[in-house]
């Protein structure tokens, strides 16, 4: 019998928003369905609490607590929790739908996994648990069934249904030990208490199972397995699979220590140790171990009997039923029964798709035979607004436009959703509200500042944005040919459909024009820009001493910090000392020049303005140096000497 078709919830729309399309899995506490959020037009997974538990207020409280706890986690390796709702007698959670298979499916197919691949798989699992541990939460049910692997290899940890904030741990029913027996830490068996180190223990058991293909503790009943967790240590996996390195054994034995204090402090510490070990593994180790021994003759599967200790079912155990010698001998305090859901599997996805296909086929047959339109067509979503209006009105329906919304599936300007939703039954003359799409959901513009132009383009495209104009701008801080900023700037939330993201590339610092400037001042300017300065000397009798004659590179050239600049400086011919201050002067005589020689007036003791006028009237140029005051204290060439017409006389002023 097709249980999906027989399920009364299939075909219903919960809370006026979530249309149940098929059943995926059923557990002791809830059933998981494949559904469509007709408001946002996306596929989701719906976890509906069994009706028999809905009257138990404590179970409902724990169920709602699951949503709040899981919704607080935002991590790429954690199955996202979207919503928590009630609809009549149905209490349900709305979660991210992750198509693919579970880690249990992979183990069933492969038997066991080489150390490098096993540790690589463990890293995203531990990263997800680490995010929960940082938030003060404990998963409590780490097992292969709760690890999902997508078609492109992404790993996500599912079913934080038993996780909760540590501050709310007293919500657990008295007498209840929650977890899957094959992965229970000793303290969970004895007292029912669990903390982040209990997750570390379960993760250590999971690693052992990946490496060997079997659980370390096996027996004929769940209670016997629990007894072994308390009274027997987990053996090194190399005893079951020869050739495993000792550092891999050490990871398992430390994580599964009987004493919580001897384990890794949390999943983040476990993750750091795993990363260190996997980086030190020799190349080709997985294949060498595979070639050295046969695959296990017995592959651990997932029997359907929840009482089987090898099963992947979450269960609740009564410590009072344990064999003698278990725990500390105190009376048991926890009773009750519970099962958590198994994870989604590939075959359920195929069943769901087949069911959806059957529904669509049935609708098509009805349409062709009845000649009457009574459903909102699925093709409305993604259709241009004008075309959607025309289609619906042509079928006898009224149309109105609602408030526009973002949609990752419907391009800007098309229909993002309809109310009633696609596939809903409608009558002639009924009004359909269309939600226009504003384009893709806004997301942060990635920070590409400092990247090369090619890397920046790649990162923007990977984030879903198109790249716009590339402009150039000088910068004193960003190196040449590196991205100075984006437009809009990094971190701004923008819809990828709002327009392209522009890029501004640095041309580096612009080389200033230093020719004719004092060499000391020019050098200080360049060094303040983070540039290296190489000074060369050359004599030019027509130019003042210690000025820049040439520079390389030319003015306006783009530079980056650390680049080298060469200055050619006019060689000084003399140095004047005035009160401890030194001043350069020009060639006093124009030696080597056979041109017109003129007597130089003596202007010392005169004001700078009077001295300058006298020298200029005599046919000379004037350069003034010094500090304070307005009286010429020194001149070069000296008064009474001769110098070439139009040569420069340097005046040193002082108080």
N, C-alpha and C positions, 0 to 999 in steps of 0.2 A: 504493500500500500504506500502511496506517496504521502509521507508525513507532512511535507511542505504544503501540499494542497489541502490536507485535512486540518492543518493548524488554523484555528478560527481567527487569529490575528492577521494572517496573510491577506493583503488587500485592503486592510483598514488604514485610516489616516489618524494617527495619534496626535492629540492636541491640535488638530487642524493643520498640522505642518509636516509630520513624518509619515510617509506612505510606506507601509511594510510590504516588501516585495518577495521575500523568501526567508526561510529559517536556515540558519547556519549551524548552530550548535545548541545543545541543551545540557544544563548542569543541575546540580542539586539545589541551587538557590535561584537561578534565573535562566532565561533562554535568550540567545543572541540571534538577532535578525539582520538581514541585509535590507536597508531602507533608503529612501530618497528624501532629502530635505527639500520640499517643494518650494519653500520660500527662497532658499539660496541655490536651489537646483544642483545639489551635490549628493554623492553617495556617502552614506554613513552606516555605522553599525549601531544597532539599538539593543540594549541589554534590559530586558523586562523581568522584573521580579515575579516569581511564581505567586499566583493568587493566594495560595495557602499561607504564605508568609506575610502577605500584606496586612493581615490583622495583628501581627506581632509588632508592637510599637518599637521594641528594641532592635528588631531586624530592620525595620524601616529606617530607624535612626542610623544604624550602621551603613545601610545602603546609601542614604543621602550623604553620610560622612565620607563614603568612598568617592563620591563625585567631588566634594569640596577638597578632599586631600589630593586626588589626582589632578584636578583642575589647577592646583597650585604649582604643579610641575610643568615646566616648559623646557623640553630638551629634545633634540632630534632623535634620540634613541628611546623615547618614551611614547607609547601610544597616547595621543592627545584626547583629553576629555572635553567635549563641547558644551554639554547641557545636561540638566537634571530636571525631569518633569513628572507630573502625575496627570492621568487622564482617567477619571472614574476610578475603577478598581486597579488600574495599571500604574505602577510606579516604575519609571524607566530612566536609564542613562543613555546619552547620545555621545558616541565616541568616533574617533577617526577609524575609517575602514582601511585595513591594511591587507591588500590581496597578496597572496603568496603561500608559503608553507611554514610550518613550525620547525624548530630545532629537533623536535621528536621525529618529524618526518625525515629529516636529514640523517639522523642516527639510524632510523629503521632502514633507510636505503643504503647507508655506507657501513654500518656496523660499528666502526670506530673511526677516529680522525687523528691525523698526525699531529705532533706537538706544536708545530708552527701554526698550522691552520686552526687548531683548537684554541691556542692562546690569542690568535687574531680574532676569533669569534667571541672570546671572553671579554675583550677590551670594550666593545660597545655595550655589552651587558653590564659590566662593572661601571661604566660611565653613567648609564641610566640609574643604577642603584646608588651610585655616588651622588647624583643630583638629589635623589630622595633623601639620602642620609644628611646632606647639607641642609635640607629643609626640615630635619628632625623627624623624618618618616621612616617606617620599616615596612618592607614589602611583605614579608612573612610567608611567601609562597613561591620562591624561586625554583623553577623547574623547566625542562625543555619545552613543555607544552605552552609555557607563557613567554617564550622567545620566538618572535616572528621574523621571517626572512623574506624580503620582497624579491621580485624577479630580478632587480638590478643589484641584489646583494646587500641592501641596507638592512640593519638589524634593529628591531624595536622590542622593548620589554612591555608586555601587556598585563592586564588584570592586576592593577594595584587595588583590587577589591578588598583585600584584607589588610592593606596598608593603612596607617593612620598616624596622626601626629602623636608623638610620645606622651604629650600632656593629656591626651584623651584615651590612654590605654586602658583606663578603668571601665571603658564601655564594653569590653569583652565580657561575655556571660560567665558567671561563676561556674567553675567546673569544666571549662571549655578549653581544649588544646587545638589550635587552628593550624593547619598546614598539611603538606603532603608527606606521608610517613617516610618515604625514602630519603627525604631531604631535611628532616627535622633535626635541629640542634639538640644536644642533651638537655639543656636547660628548658627547652620548650616541652620536652617529654615529661620532665620531672615536675615542673611547676606551671607550665603554660606561659611563662614570661618570655618575652623576646625583645631584643634590641638590635641595633645595626650589626652587631657581631654575629647574631643568629643568621642574618642574611649572608654574611661572609662565610659561615659554615655551609649553608646551602649552596653558595656559589662554588665552594671547594668541592662539594659532592658532585656538582654539575661538571666541573673540570675533570674530575676522576672519570665520570661517565663518558665524556667526550673522548678521553684518551684510551679508555679500555673497552667501551661499548656496553658495560654492565655497571650496576650500582655496587658500591663496596659492601653493603650489608643486605643480604637476601635471606628470606625465610618463608615459611608457609603461611604466615599470618601477619597482619600489620602490627599487632602487639609484639610479636617476636622480633620484627625488624626494629621497632622502637626500643626494645630491650637491648639490642646490639648497639644502637647509637649511644646508649648510656654506659654500657659495660665493655665495649670493644673499640679499639682505635681503628681509624681508617688506614689500611695498609698503603705503602707507596705504590703508585700505579705501575712502576717498573717491574713489580713482581708478576703482574699480569701481561705486560707488554715489554719484552726485552728490548734494550737499546734506548729507552727513554733516559734523557740526561738527569743527573742528580739534582740540578737546580729546578727541574720541573717537578720532581718528587717533593722537593722542599716547599714549593708553592702549595701543593695539595695538603701535605702533612701539617703545615702551619695554619692554613685556613680552617682545617677540620680538627684542631686541637680540642680536647675535652674542655679545657678551661677557656672561657671567653677572653680572659686577660692575655692568653698566650697567642691569640689569633691576631690578624691584622686589625687595626683599630676600627676601620670601616672600609667600604668598597673603594674609596679613593686611594687608600694606602695599598689595598690589594691590587688595584689597577696600576699603580706606580711600579710595584714589584713585578707584575706581569710584563709591563713594557720593557723593563730592564732585562728580563730573562729572554724575551722573544728577540730582542736586538742582539743578544749574544749567541743565539743558536747558529750552528754551522749551516752553510748552504746545502740544500738537498736532503736535509735530515728526514723529512716526511717520507720521501720516496725510499730512502735507505731502510727505514724501519718497516715500511710496507713490503719491501722485497725480502726482508729477512725472516718473515714469519707469515703464516696463513691468517686469513681473516677469522674472526670468532665464529665458532660453529653455531652459537646461539645468539641471535640478535634480539636485544631487548625491545619489545614492542609495547604497545599501549593497550592492554586488555580492557575490555569494557567493564569488567566487574570491579566496582569501586572498593571492594574489600580486598582485592589482590594487592599485596604490598608492592608489586612491580608496576601497578597502574599509575597513571599520571593524575588521578583524581585528588583534589584537595578534600581532606576529610577532617572530622572532629573526633578525637579519641578521649576515652575516659581513663585517666591514670589508675583508677582503682582496679581495672581489669588487667593490669600489667602483671607479669610473672614475679615471683618472690625475688627480692634482691634488687629491684628496680627503684631508683630514687633514694630518698632519705627515710622512707618508712612512715612518713606523716600521712594522715588521711587525705585522700584525694579531694580536691576542691572544685574540679571542673567536669561537667557532663554536657551532653547535647549532641547535636548532629548538624553537619553542614558540608556542603560541597561547593567548591568554586568552579567556574566554567573552564573547560579546556579552551585552548587557543584556536583561532580560525585555521582551517586546513584547505588544501587545494581542491579536494574533491567536493567540499561544501560550496566552494565558489562555482564549480562547474554545475552543481545542482541548482544553485541560485540563478545562474545564467540561463539554464535550460527552462527553469520555471518562468523567468521573465519572457523568454522567447515564446513560450506557450501562451502566455497572457496576450502578448502582442499579436500572435497569429490568430487567436480567438477573436480579438477585437477587429482585426482586418476582415475576417470572414463575416462577422456581424455587420460591419459597415457595408460590405458589398451586397449583402442579402436584404438588409432592412431598408436601405435608402434613407435613413433618418440619422442626423448628426446629434449625438448626445454626450460627447466627450470633448474636453479641451485637448486639441491635438498636441502631441509631444513636440512636434516640429516648431511650435510657437517660440520656444526659447532659442535665442540666437537669430531670429528672423528680424529684418528691418522693421521699425515701428510702423511705418506706413503700410508695409506688406501684411503685417500681422493684423492691423486694423481691418484691412480689406478682406482678409481671409475669414476672420471671425464674423464680421458683419454680413459677409456673403452666406454664412451658415446660420443667419438669423439671430445672432447674439449682439448685445450691446457692449460697447467698449469704452473704458475710461482709463486715463493715465494716472498712475500713482506716483509717489515720490521716487525719484531716481536713486539707484543704489549701485555700488561697485559689484562686479562679478568677474571671477577668474575664467569663466567659461563663455560668457557672452561678450562679444566685442562692443566697444563704445558705440552707442546709437542704436543698438539692437535690444531685443526683449531679454531682460535678465531673469524674470520670473513672472508668473501669472497667478491670480487669485480668483477663482479656484485654480489649483495647480494643474499642470499637464496631466492628462489622463482622467481627471475628475469628471463625474457625470454632471451634466448641465441640461437645462431645459431651454426651449426656444424663448428668446426675449430676455434671458438672464444676462446680467452685466458681468463682464470679465474685466478685472483690473490688471493692467499691464505695468510692470516695473521696468522703466527704461534703464539700460546699463550705462553707468558712468565710465566703464572700462575696468581694467584690472584693479584689484584691491591695492591701495597705496602701500608702498613698502619703502624702507630706508634706502636712500641713495648710498651705495657703498663708498667707503673712504679709500680713494685711490691716490690721495695726495702723496707726492714723492715717488710714485711709480713711473715706469717708462710709459710712453704713449701706447705701445702695443699691449702691455699688461693692463693698463687702465681700460682700454677698449674691451679686452677679454673679460675682465671682472664685471664691467657694466652689462655686457651681453649675457653673462651667466646669471646675473641678477634679474634679467628680463627686460632691461632697458635698451633702447636704441641710442646710438651715439650720434650727436649732432655736430655742429661746427667746432673746429679746433682753432683756437686763437693763441697768440703769443704775447707774453708780457715779461718785462724785466723783473727781477727779484733779487734782493740782497741776501735772502735766506735759502731759497730753493735752487738746487743745482741746475745747470743748463740741460735742456731736453727732458726734464722731469716735470710731472704734473704739478702745477701750482694750486689749482682748485678745480672744482666742477661747478656747473651752473644748471640746476640748483646745487647748493653746497652739500657736502657729505653729511649724512644723518637726517636730511630733510625727507619727510614722508611724501612720496609722489607716486601717483598712478603711472605705470609704464605707458599707458595710453594717453597721458597728458601731453606728451611731446618728447622729443629727444633730449638727452642730457649733453650739454656742451662741455668741452674740456679746454682749460687754459693751461698752456705749456710754458714753462719758464725759459726765457732766453738767457738766464743767468743775470749777473750784475753787468751793468753797462760801463764799459771803460771810459772814465772821464778824460777830458782834454786837459793835460797837465803841462803842455809846452808853454814856456815863458814863466811858469810859477816857480817859487822858491823850492829848491830840491828837498829841503827838510820837511816843509809843509806837504809837498806832494807825496813823500814817502810815508808820512803819518796817515794821510788820507787813504792810501792803498792798504796799509797794514790794518787800519780800522775796518776795512772791507774783507779782511781775512785772506788777503793776497800776499804772495811772497814777492819781495822787491830785490832786484839785482841792479846795482848802480855802476855805470861806467863813466869815465872821465874823458873830456875832450876840451881843448882850448878853442875859444872863439872870441877874439879881441873885440868884435862888434857887439857882443852880448854881455850883460852883467854877469858877474861871477856868481856861481852856485845856483844858477837857474837851469831848468830843464830845457835841453836843446831838442831832444827827440824822445819818443816813447814807442814801445812795442808791447802789446798790439795797438792798433790805431784807435782813436776815440770812437765810441759807439759799439765796439766789439763786445760780444757777450762773454762773460767770465763766470767761473764757478769758484767757490772758496777753495783756497789752496793752489790756484793757478799762479804762474810766475809772470811778473811784469818787469820789463827792462827799461830803465831810465838812463838817458845820456845827459850828464850834468856838466855845465861849463866849469873848467878847472879854475880855482881861485889863484890869483897872483900875489895877493897880500892879505893880511889879517890885521884889523885894527882892534886894539884892546881899550875899551873905555869903561872904567869902573868895574872891571871883571866881566864885562860883556864883550863878545868878539863879533866883529862885523867884517864881511868880505868886501873887497873893492875891485874895481876894474883895472885893466892894464893902464898904468899911469902915463905911459908915453907913446902908445901906439907904435911900439918898437917893431921894426920890419916894414912899416908902412911908409912909403915915400911921398904920401899926399901932403896936403896943405897943413902946416903946423901952426897953431895959434897959442899965444900966451894964455895961461889959465889964471883968472882973477882970484885973489885971496879973499874968501868970503867968511872965514872963521869969525865967530863972535857976532855975526849978523843974524837977523831972524831968517827962518827958513824961506819965507815968501820973498824977502828982499834978495837973499842969496840966490834963489832959483831964478829970479828975474835977471839978475846980473849975469849969471852964467849963460842963460838962454840968449840974452842980448849979445853975448860974446861968441855965440855960435856953437854952444855945447848943449848936450842933453843932460838931464838931472835925475838922479835916483836918490831918494831919501831913506835912511835907515835910522834906528835908534829907539829910545824909549822915553816918554815924557818930555816936557819942556818944548821950547820952540826956538832954541838957539843952536847955531851950527858950532859944534865943538871940534870936529875933525872933517877935513875934506881930502879926497883923493881923486886925481893927482893934486899935489899941494899947490898953493898959490905961487905964481912966478914960474912954474914949470911950463913946458909946452906939450900940447896934445893935438891929435888930429881933429879937424873940424867935424862936428856931429858925433864925436865920441862922447861917452857918458862920464860925468863927474859925480862921484858918490859923496853925499853929505851925511854925516853922522850927527844927529841932534841929541841934545841932552838938557837937563835942567841948569 
